[in-house]
Amino acid sequence: MNSKRSCLISISVTVLVATGGAGLASASASAQPPSAGPTDARRIQARSEALNALFSEYWQDYLRRNPEQATAFGDKRYNDRWSDLSAAGRNRSLREDRDYIKRVRAIDITGASEQDKLSAKLLLRTLREELESARFKEWEMPINQIHGLHFEIAQLVATSPFDDQQDYDNYVARLRKVPRLFSELADNMRHGITDGRVQPKLIAEQVLAQVNSILAIEPDNSPFVAPIRNFPASIGANAQRLIARDVNEAIARNVIPAYQRLAKFLETEYLPKGRSTQGIWAIPDGDAYYSFCIRRNTTLEMTAEEIHQVGLDAVKRDESAMLAIANKQGYSDLTSFNAAIRANAQLHATSKEQLLDLYRSDLDHIRAGLPELFAPLPRASLIVEATPAYTERQRPPATYEPGTPDGKRPGRVVVNTFNVTDIQLGGVEAIAYHEGIPGHHLQFSIAQETTGIPEFRKHGEYTAYTEGWALYAEQLGKELGFYQDPYSDYGRLQSDVWRSIRLVVDTGFIRNIGPDNRWWTSPTNTPRSMRRTCSGRPTVTSRGPARPSAIRSANSSY
């Protein structure tokens, strides 16, 4: 492991304590405050109880404000509503955050346990970042081709429960409120147009394509009708008929018209105002916003220039290791080896099911050894499924979707099967370890199932750790003797160099730095050396401009 990655992992371990990771959190939890007399001990206990009551109150408010997240966590209480995206709702949330900061700071934590002190510190960090981010009005650029309500509400079906009549009633209520949700979304984007905070045309075009792809789906294949294809046995035939009627009616009267209005807004109002420049420096306070994104994602006070250099150094390291593999296969350089891989049909997927099965097989192989490496193991199981067709064109090779804390809904590795015969199989093993086990699934599931810490810590995402752990998971596979196929080991390095190049490209044309800024005006004008990768995925994609600071840790990730 090189020094920079060692630095990242050491940083990540600190955050592992914060999120209640295996082993470290329990060790910290055993730490006791200095001895005190009976009266002092009672005061300390009272303050601890007040602090933890405040943590609980904050978490309940968070779930209320973010009903979609509550649904994903398995909390049914808010399944009939969407988040309030209005200015009034946003201002109310900001006022509440300021109040929570005052209330946390008002509690004296002298003598408190290390866990209580850490929880207070983390909550204050989260709240302060929320207030700081308001300066940059992120709500005015709320959707892109990677994240956005335009497809997330369709995907929410996969995380919603459909066990009884109430679950279906909640679902119908949500469908009927989609017009309000999209209206608030468009209003925020209109304010963004006025303020000069708009996505590049490159991104807006892809979002419009996604919306139109959802509209083009035949009604019987719509993701919104999935819950009425299979009813639980507890719901009788007559009730099923009435539920199906209500769902189809809500889709026809509310959901489809809302999507049509959103498509019209994107095409006639938003796209014409889209930026021709890709870099976030082009919006008001763009440089300051980029610096904020670095700090929020990495927890480090690094400059874009420093990260740019990290990327350049990492590219050299990865390409040196890749060349060694190419040489062993009889090739003198990466260009000829990459060309040979692209030309060899045996190194590409032949079907969607074959690709999914390979992911399952790689996960099964490493799963068998987990009990010897980690304890405890999560209750939640893990499944592999394909990315929905209506969004796959713009999605990454694979993503991870957590299960529920009680383990009832499994975690999911969602694999992009678009243009499946172009997908090189050598990259599958590393991605499986990264997104599944021992990567995201292990980390997220253990965090959710940890006891003895406040709920907000179980679900907090500290990107430097979550992505740092997933990178470690890829390397752990190597240390355990996997990647026996040289093309899989090459695929592991391809994934790493792809992320390394993204560090250079992200800081280059998003932040606009480098030895010659004219290179960095658009993805197609990046230096030729940065416009290469051999994994069958483009290096300079629209993912960078979609998410200012694609820097997800000291190295970038999926």
C-alpha positions as CSV (number, residue, x, y, z in Angstrom):
1,M,0.0,0.0,0.0
2,N,1.5,3.4,-1.0
3,S,2.0,6.3,1.3
4,K,-0.9,8.4,0.1
5,R,-3.4,5.5,0.4
6,S,-2.0,4.7,3.8
7,C,-2.7,8.3,4.7
8,L,-6.2,8.0,3.4
9,I,-6.9,4.8,5.3
10,S,-5.6,6.3,8.6
11,I,-7.9,9.2,8.1
12,S,-10.7,6.8,7.3
13,V,-10.1,4.8,10.4
14,T,-10.7,8.0,12.5
15,V,-14.1,8.3,10.8
16,L,-14.8,4.6,11.3
17,V,-14.8,5.3,15.0
18,A,-17.3,8.1,14.3
19,T,-19.7,5.8,12.4
20,G,-19.5,3.0,14.9
21,G,-17.4,0.7,12.7
22,A,-16.5,-2.8,13.8
23,G,-14.0,-3.0,16.7
24,L,-12.9,0.6,17.0
25,A,-16.1,2.1,18.2
26,S,-16.6,-0.6,20.8
27,A,-13.1,0.1,22.1
28,S,-13.8,3.8,22.4
29,A,-17.2,3.2,24.0
30,S,-15.4,1.4,26.9
31,A,-13.5,4.6,27.7
32,Q,-14.6,6.1,31.0
33,P,-14.5,9.7,32.1
34,P,-12.3,10.6,35.1
35,S,-13.5,9.5,38.5
36,A,-16.0,11.8,40.1
37,G,-17.9,12.1,43.3
38,P,-21.6,11.0,43.6
39,T,-22.9,14.5,43.0
40,D,-20.7,15.1,40.0
41,A,-21.5,11.7,38.6
42,R,-25.2,12.5,38.8
43,R,-24.7,15.8,37.0
44,I,-22.6,14.2,34.3
45,Q,-25.3,11.5,33.9
46,A,-28.0,14.1,33.6
47,R,-26.1,16.0,31.0
48,S,-25.5,12.8,29.1
49,E,-29.2,12.0,29.1
50,A,-30.0,15.5,27.9
51,L,-27.5,15.2,25.1
52,N,-28.7,11.9,23.9
53,A,-32.3,13.0,24.1
54,L,-31.3,15.9,21.8
55,F,-29.6,13.5,19.4
56,S,-32.8,11.5,19.3
57,E,-34.9,14.6,18.7
58,Y,-32.6,15.7,15.9
59,W,-32.9,12.3,14.2
60,Q,-36.7,12.3,14.4
61,D,-36.7,15.7,12.8
62,Y,-34.3,14.5,10.1
63,L,-36.7,11.6,9.2
64,R,-39.6,14.0,9.2
65,R,-37.8,16.4,6.9
66,N,-36.5,13.6,4.6
67,P,-39.4,11.1,4.2
68,E,-37.7,9.3,1.3
69,Q,-34.7,8.6,3.5
70,A,-37.0,7.4,6.2
71,T,-38.6,5.0,3.7
72,A,-35.2,3.7,2.7
73,F,-34.3,3.1,6.4
74,G,-37.5,1.0,6.9
75,D,-39.4,3.7,8.8
76,K,-43.0,3.7,7.4
77,R,-44.3,6.8,9.2
78,Y,-43.8,9.2,6.3
79,N,-44.4,6.9,3.4
80,D,-47.4,9.1,2.2
81,R,-45.3,12.2,1.5
82,W,-42.3,13.8,-0.2
83,S,-39.7,16.2,1.1
84,D,-40.7,19.9,1.2
85,L,-38.6,21.6,-1.5
86,S,-40.3,25.0,-1.1
87,A,-38.4,28.1,0.1
88,A,-40.6,28.1,3.2
89,G,-39.6,24.5,4.0
90,R,-36.0,25.1,3.3
91,N,-35.9,28.2,5.6
92,R,-37.6,26.3,8.3
93,S,-35.0,23.6,8.1
94,L,-32.2,26.1,8.3
95,R,-33.7,27.7,11.4
96,E,-34.1,24.4,13.0
97,D,-30.4,23.6,12.3
98,R,-29.3,26.8,13.9
99,D,-31.4,26.0,16.9
100,Y,-29.8,22.6,17.2
101,I,-26.4,24.0,17.1
102,K,-27.2,26.4,20.0
103,R,-28.8,23.6,22.0
104,V,-25.9,21.1,21.5
105,R,-23.3,23.8,22.5
106,A,-25.3,24.7,25.5
107,I,-24.8,21.3,27.1
108,D,-21.6,21.0,29.1
109,I,-19.8,17.8,28.0
110,T,-17.1,18.1,30.6
111,G,-16.6,14.6,32.1
112,A,-18.8,13.0,29.4
113,S,-17.9,9.7,27.8
114,E,-15.7,9.8,24.7
115,Q,-18.6,8.5,22.7
116,D,-20.9,11.4,23.8
117,K,-18.2,13.9,23.1
118,L,-17.6,12.4,19.6
119,S,-21.4,12.3,18.9
120,A,-21.7,16.0,19.8
121,K,-18.7,16.9,17.6
122,L,-20.1,15.0,14.6
123,L,-23.6,16.4,14.9
124,L,-22.2,20.0,15.1
125,R,-20.0,19.2,12.1
126,T,-23.1,18.0,10.1
127,L,-25.2,21.0,11.1
128,R,-22.5,23.5,10.3
129,E,-21.9,22.0,6.9
130,E,-25.6,22.2,6.2
131,L,-25.6,25.9,7.1
132,E,-22.5,26.6,5.1
133,S,-23.8,24.8,2.0
134,A,-26.8,27.1,2.0
135,R,-24.5,29.9,0.9
136,F,-24.0,28.1,-2.4
137,K,-27.8,27.4,-3.0
138,E,-27.3,23.7,-4.0
139,W,-31.1,23.4,-4.3
140,E,-30.9,25.6,-7.4
141,M,-29.0,22.8,-9.2
142,P,-30.9,19.8,-7.7
143,I,-30.7,17.3,-10.5
144,N,-28.2,15.8,-12.9
145,Q,-27.9,12.5,-14.7
146,I,-26.4,10.8,-11.6
147,H,-28.7,12.1,-8.9
148,G,-32.2,13.5,-9.1
149,L,-35.8,13.1,-8.2
150,H,-36.7,12.6,-11.8
151,F,-35.6,9.0,-11.6
152,E,-35.1,8.5,-7.8
153,I,-38.9,8.6,-7.2
154,A,-39.3,5.7,-9.6
155,Q,-36.5,3.8,-7.9
156,L,-38.0,4.5,-4.5
157,V,-40.5,1.7,-5.4
158,A,-37.7,-0.8,-4.8
159,T,-37.1,0.4,-1.2
160,S,-40.8,0.9,-0.3
161,P,-42.7,-1.8,1.7
162,F,-45.8,-3.3,0.2
163,D,-47.0,-5.6,3.0
164,D,-50.5,-4.4,3.7
165,Q,-53.3,-2.1,2.7
166,Q,-51.8,0.9,4.5
167,D,-48.6,0.5,2.5
168,Y,-50.5,0.8,-0.8
169,D,-52.6,3.7,0.5
170,N,-49.4,5.5,1.3
171,Y,-48.0,4.8,-2.1
172,V,-51.1,6.1,-3.9
173,A,-50.9,9.3,-1.7
174,R,-47.3,9.8,-2.8
175,L,-48.1,9.3,-6.4
176,R,-50.8,12.0,-6.2
177,K,-48.3,14.4,-4.7
178,V,-45.7,14.1,-7.5
179,P,-47.0,17.2,-9.3
180,R,-46.3,19.4,-6.2
181,L,-42.9,17.9,-5.8
182,F,-41.9,18.5,-9.5
183,S,-43.4,22.0,-9.3
184,E,-41.2,22.9,-6.4
185,L,-38.2,21.3,-8.1
186,A,-38.8,23.5,-11.2
187,D,-39.3,26.6,-9.2
188,N,-35.9,26.1,-7.5
189,M,-34.3,25.6,-10.9
190,R,-35.9,28.8,-12.2
191,H,-34.3,30.7,-9.3
192,G,-31.1,29.0,-10.4
193,I,-31.5,30.4,-13.9
194,T,-32.0,33.9,-12.4
195,D,-28.9,33.5,-10.1
196,G,-26.7,32.0,-12.8
197,R,-26.6,28.6,-11.0
198,V,-27.5,26.2,-13.8
199,Q,-26.1,22.9,-15.0
200,P,-24.0,22.7,-18.2
201,K,-26.1,22.0,-21.4
202,L,-24.2,18.6,-21.5
203,I,-25.9,17.6,-18.2
204,A,-29.3,19.2,-18.9
205,E,-29.5,17.3,-22.2
206,Q,-28.9,14.0,-20.4
207,V,-31.5,14.8,-17.7
208,L,-34.1,15.6,-20.4
209,A,-33.2,12.3,-22.1
210,Q,-33.8,10.4,-18.9
211,V,-37.2,12.1,-18.3
212,N,-38.3,11.3,-21.9
213,S,-37.1,7.7,-21.5
214,I,-39.5,7.4,-18.5
215,L,-42.3,8.9,-20.5
216,A,-41.6,6.5,-23.3
217,I,-42.1,3.4,-21.2
218,E,-45.3,1.5,-22.0
219,P,-47.8,1.8,-19.1
220,D,-47.7,-1.9,-18.3
221,N,-43.9,-1.8,-18.0
222,S,-43.7,1.4,-16.0
223,P,-41.7,1.2,-12.7
224,F,-44.6,2.8,-11.0
225,V,-46.9,-0.1,-11.6
226,A,-44.5,-2.7,-10.2
227,P,-46.2,-2.8,-6.7
228,I,-49.5,-4.0,-8.3
229,R,-47.9,-6.8,-10.3
230,N,-47.5,-9.0,-7.1
231,F,-49.7,-8.5,-4.1
232,P,-49.1,-10.0,-0.7
233,A,-51.4,-12.9,0.3
234,S,-53.0,-10.7,3.0
235,I,-54.7,-8.5,0.5
236,G,-57.8,-10.0,-1.1
237,A,-58.9,-10.0,-4.7
238,N,-61.4,-7.2,-4.4
239,A,-58.9,-5.0,-2.5
240,Q,-56.3,-5.7,-5.1
241,R,-58.7,-4.5,-7.8
242,L,-59.4,-1.3,-6.0
243,I,-55.7,-0.7,-5.3
244,A,-54.8,-1.3,-8.9
245,R,-57.4,1.1,-10.0
246,D,-56.1,3.9,-7.7
247,V,-52.5,3.3,-8.7
248,N,-53.2,3.4,-12.4
249,E,-55.4,6.5,-12.0
250,A,-52.7,8.3,-10.0
251,I,-50.1,7.5,-12.6
252,A,-52.3,8.7,-15.4
253,R,-53.6,11.8,-13.7
254,N,-50.7,12.9,-11.6
255,V,-47.4,11.2,-12.4
256,I,-47.3,11.3,-16.2
257,P,-48.6,14.9,-16.5
258,A,-46.0,15.9,-13.9
259,Y,-43.2,14.3,-16.0
260,Q,-44.5,15.9,-19.1
261,R,-44.4,19.3,-17.5
262,L,-40.9,18.7,-16.3
263,A,-39.8,17.7,-19.8
264,K,-41.3,20.8,-21.2
265,F,-39.6,23.0,-18.6
266,L,-36.3,21.4,-19.3
267,E,-36.6,21.7,-23.0
268,T,-38.0,25.2,-23.3
269,E,-36.7,27.0,-20.2
270,Y,-33.7,25.3,-18.7
271,L,-31.7,23.9,-21.7
272,P,-31.6,27.3,-23.5
273,K,-30.0,28.8,-20.3
274,G,-27.6,25.9,-19.7
275,R,-23.9,26.7,-19.4
276,S,-21.6,26.2,-22.3
277,T,-18.7,25.9,-19.8
278,Q,-18.4,22.7,-17.7
279,G,-16.4,24.0,-14.7
280,I,-18.1,25.0,-11.5
281,W,-15.9,28.0,-11.4
282,A,-18.3,29.5,-13.9
283,I,-21.2,29.9,-11.4
284,P,-21.3,32.6,-8.6
285,D,-18.8,31.7,-5.8
286,G,-17.8,28.7,-7.9
287,D,-14.2,28.6,-6.6
288,A,-15.3,28.9,-3.0
289,Y,-18.0,26.2,-3.6
290,Y,-15.4,23.8,-5.0
291,S,-13.2,24.3,-1.9
292,F,-16.2,23.6,0.3
293,C,-16.9,20.4,-1.6
294,I,-13.3,19.2,-1.2
295,R,-13.5,19.8,2.6
296,R,-17.0,18.2,2.9
297,N,-16.0,15.1,0.9
298,T,-12.5,14.6,2.2
299,T,-12.6,16.1,5.7
300,L,-9.2,17.6,4.7
301,E,-8.0,21.2,4.2
302,M,-6.5,20.3,0.8
303,T,-6.4,22.7,-2.1
304,A,-7.5,21.7,-5.6
305,E,-3.9,22.1,-6.8
306,E,-2.7,19.6,-4.2
307,I,-5.4,17.1,-5.2
308,H,-4.5,17.6,-8.9
309,Q,-0.9,16.6,-8.1
310,V,-2.2,13.5,-6.1
311,G,-4.0,12.5,-9.2
312,L,-1.0,12.9,-11.5
313,D,1.2,10.9,-9.1
314,A,-1.4,8.2,-8.9
315,V,-1.7,7.9,-12.7
316,K,2.0,7.3,-12.9
317,R,1.9,4.7,-10.2
318,D,-1.1,2.8,-11.7
319,E,0.2,2.9,-15.2
320,S,3.6,1.5,-14.1
321,A,1.8,-1.5,-12.5
322,M,-0.4,-1.9,-15.5
323,L,2.6,-2.0,-17.8
324,A,4.1,-4.8,-15.8
325,I,1.0,-6.9,-16.4
326,A,1.0,-6.0,-20.1
327,N,4.7,-7.0,-20.4
328,K,3.9,-10.4,-18.9
329,Q,1.2,-10.9,-21.5
330,G,3.7,-10.2,-24.3
331,Y,2.9,-6.5,-25.0
332,S,5.5,-3.8,-24.9
333,D,3.1,-0.9,-24.1
334,L,-0.3,-0.1,-22.8
335,T,-1.7,1.1,-26.1
336,S,-1.2,-2.2,-27.8
337,F,-2.4,-4.2,-24.8
338,N,-5.6,-2.1,-24.5
339,A,-6.3,-2.5,-28.2
340,A,-5.9,-6.3,-27.8
341,I,-8.3,-6.4,-24.9
342,R,-10.9,-4.3,-26.8
343,A,-10.6,-6.6,-29.9
344,N,-10.9,-9.9,-27.9
345,A,-14.6,-10.8,-27.7
346,Q,-13.8,-13.5,-25.1
347,L,-12.8,-10.8,-22.7
348,H,-16.3,-9.1,-23.0
349,A,-19.7,-10.0,-21.7
350,T,-21.9,-11.9,-24.0
351,S,-25.3,-11.3,-22.2
352,K,-26.7,-9.4,-19.3
353,E,-27.3,-12.5,-17.3
354,Q,-23.7,-13.7,-17.8
355,L,-22.5,-10.3,-16.5
356,L,-24.8,-10.4,-13.5
357,D,-23.8,-14.0,-12.8
358,L,-20.1,-13.1,-12.8
359,Y,-20.7,-10.5,-10.2
360,R,-22.6,-13.0,-8.1
361,S,-19.8,-15.6,-8.5
362,D,-17.1,-13.2,-7.5
363,L,-19.1,-12.1,-4.4
364,D,-19.7,-15.7,-3.5
365,H,-16.0,-16.5,-3.6
366,I,-14.9,-13.8,-1.3
367,R,-18.0,-14.2,1.0
368,A,-16.9,-17.6,2.1
369,G,-13.8,-16.2,3.8
370,L,-15.5,-13.3,5.5
371,P,-16.0,-15.0,8.9
372,E,-12.2,-15.3,9.3
373,L,-11.7,-11.6,8.6
374,F,-14.6,-9.6,10.1
375,A,-16.8,-9.8,13.1
376,P,-19.6,-9.1,13.4
377,L,-21.0,-9.8,10.0
378,P,-24.1,-7.9,8.9
379,R,-27.6,-9.5,9.1
380,A,-28.6,-8.0,5.8
381,S,-28.0,-10.2,2.7
382,L,-26.8,-9.0,-0.6
383,I,-28.3,-9.4,-4.1
384,V,-27.2,-8.4,-7.6
385,E,-29.6,-6.9,-10.1
386,A,-29.5,-4.8,-13.3
387,T,-29.8,-1.1,-13.5
388,P,-33.3,0.0,-14.8
389,A,-33.2,0.4,-18.5
390,Y,-34.7,3.9,-18.4
391,T,-31.6,5.3,-16.6
392,E,-28.7,2.9,-17.6
393,R,-27.3,5.0,-20.4
394,Q,-26.0,7.7,-18.1
395,R,-25.2,5.5,-15.0
396,P,-21.8,4.2,-13.7
397,P,-20.8,0.6,-14.1
398,A,-22.4,-0.4,-10.8
399,T,-23.7,1.2,-7.6
400,Y,-24.7,0.0,-4.1
401,E,-28.0,0.5,-2.5
402,P,-28.2,-0.3,1.3
403,G,-30.7,-2.6,2.8
404,T,-32.7,-1.9,6.0
405,P,-31.2,-1.9,9.4
406,D,-33.3,-4.8,10.5
407,G,-32.0,-6.9,7.6
408,K,-35.4,-7.5,6.1
409,R,-34.6,-5.8,2.8
410,P,-31.2,-6.9,1.3
411,G,-28.5,-4.6,0.1
412,R,-28.2,-4.4,-3.6
413,V,-25.3,-4.2,-6.1
414,V,-27.0,-2.6,-9.1
415,V,-25.1,-3.4,-12.3
416,N,-25.2,-1.3,-15.5
417,T,-25.8,-3.7,-18.4
418,F,-26.1,-1.0,-21.1
419,N,-24.3,-2.1,-24.4
420,V,-23.4,-5.3,-22.5
421,T,-21.1,-6.7,-25.2
422,D,-18.9,-3.7,-24.9
423,I,-18.3,-4.3,-21.2
424,Q,-14.9,-5.9,-20.4
425,L,-15.1,-8.7,-17.9
426,G,-11.7,-8.0,-16.3
427,G,-13.2,-5.0,-14.4
428,V,-16.0,-7.0,-12.7
429,E,-14.1,-8.5,-9.8
430,A,-12.8,-5.2,-8.4
431,I,-16.1,-3.5,-8.7
432,A,-17.9,-6.4,-7.0
433,Y,-15.6,-6.1,-4.0
434,H,-15.9,-2.3,-4.0
435,E,-19.7,-2.1,-4.2
436,G,-20.6,-5.3,-2.5
437,I,-18.3,-7.2,-0.1
438,P,-16.1,-6.5,1.6
439,G,-16.8,-3.0,0.4
440,H,-19.9,-0.8,0.7
441,H,-22.3,-3.6,1.7
442,L,-20.2,-4.7,4.7
443,Q,-19.5,-1.1,5.8
444,F,-23.0,0.3,5.5
445,S,-24.7,-2.7,7.0
446,I,-22.5,-3.0,10.0
447,A,-22.8,0.8,10.6
448,Q,-26.6,0.5,10.5
449,E,-26.7,-2.5,12.8
450,T,-24.4,-1.1,15.4
451,T,-25.9,-0.5,18.9
452,G,-25.0,1.9,21.6
453,I,-24.6,5.0,19.4
454,P,-27.1,7.7,18.3
455,E,-29.1,6.8,15.1
456,F,-27.7,9.7,13.1
457,R,-24.2,8.2,13.4
458,K,-25.4,4.9,12.0
459,H,-26.5,6.5,8.8
460,G,-24.1,9.4,8.4
461,E,-21.9,9.2,5.3
462,Y,-18.4,10.4,5.8
463,T,-17.2,10.1,2.2
464,A,-13.5,9.9,3.0
465,Y,-14.3,6.8,4.9
466,T,-17.1,5.2,2.9
467,E,-15.2,5.4,-0.4
468,G,-11.8,4.9,1.3
469,W,-13.1,1.6,2.8
470,A,-14.3,0.5,-0.6
471,L,-10.9,1.2,-2.1
472,Y,-9.4,-0.8,0.7
473,A,-11.8,-3.6,-0.1
474,E,-10.4,-3.8,-3.6
475,Q,-6.9,-3.9,-2.3
476,L,-7.9,-6.5,0.3
477,G,-9.0,-8.8,-2.4
478,K,-5.5,-8.7,-3.8
479,E,-3.9,-9.3,-0.4
480,L,-6.2,-12.3,0.1
481,G,-5.0,-13.9,-3.1
482,F,-7.9,-13.1,-5.5
483,Y,-7.5,-11.5,-9.0
484,Q,-5.8,-14.7,-10.1
485,D,-6.7,-14.0,-13.7
486,P,-4.2,-11.4,-14.9
487,Y,-7.0,-9.6,-16.8
488,S,-8.9,-9.2,-13.6
489,D,-5.8,-7.8,-11.9
490,Y,-5.4,-5.5,-14.8
491,G,-9.1,-4.5,-14.4
492,R,-8.4,-3.7,-10.8
493,L,-5.7,-1.3,-11.9
494,Q,-7.9,0.1,-14.7
495,S,-10.5,1.0,-12.0
496,D,-7.9,2.7,-10.0
497,V,-6.3,4.6,-12.8
498,W,-9.8,5.7,-13.9
499,R,-10.3,7.3,-10.5
500,S,-6.8,8.8,-10.5
501,I,-7.5,10.4,-13.9
502,R,-10.7,11.7,-12.5
503,L,-8.8,13.5,-9.8
504,V,-6.8,15.3,-12.5
505,V,-9.7,16.0,-14.8
506,D,-12.1,17.1,-12.0
507,T,-9.6,19.6,-10.7
508,G,-8.7,20.5,-14.2
509,F,-11.9,21.4,-16.0
510,I,-14.2,21.7,-13.0
511,R,-11.9,23.9,-10.9
512,N,-9.9,25.0,-14.0
513,I,-6.3,24.5,-12.8
514,G,-3.2,23.1,-14.4
515,P,-0.2,24.3,-16.4
516,D,-2.3,25.5,-19.3
517,N,-5.9,26.5,-18.4
518,R,-7.0,26.6,-22.0
519,W,-6.9,22.8,-22.0
520,W,-9.6,22.7,-19.3
521,T,-12.5,24.5,-20.9
522,S,-14.5,21.4,-21.7
523,P,-14.2,17.6,-21.5
524,T,-13.1,17.3,-25.1
525,N,-10.3,19.8,-24.6
526,T,-8.5,18.0,-21.8
527,P,-4.9,16.9,-22.4
528,R,-4.7,13.7,-24.5
529,S,-2.9,11.9,-21.8
530,M,-6.0,12.3,-19.6
531,R,-8.3,11.1,-22.3
532,R,-7.5,7.4,-22.0
533,T,-8.6,4.5,-20.1
534,C,-8.8,0.8,-21.0
535,S,-11.9,-0.3,-19.1
536,G,-14.4,0.4,-21.8
537,R,-15.7,3.4,-20.0
538,P,-14.9,7.0,-21.0
539,T,-12.5,8.8,-18.6
540,V,-13.7,12.3,-19.2
541,T,-17.4,11.9,-18.8
542,S,-20.2,14.2,-17.8
543,R,-20.1,12.8,-14.3
544,G,-17.5,15.4,-13.3
545,P,-19.5,18.5,-14.2
546,A,-22.6,16.9,-12.8
547,R,-21.1,16.7,-9.3
548,P,-18.8,19.5,-8.5
549,S,-15.8,17.9,-6.8
550,A,-16.0,14.3,-7.9
551,I,-13.3,13.9,-5.3
552,R,-14.9,11.4,-3.1
553,S,-11.9,10.7,-0.9
554,A,-8.1,11.1,-1.4
555,N,-8.9,9.0,-4.4
556,S,-12.1,9.2,-6.4
557,S,-14.6,6.4,-6.6
558,Y,-17.7,4.9,-8.3
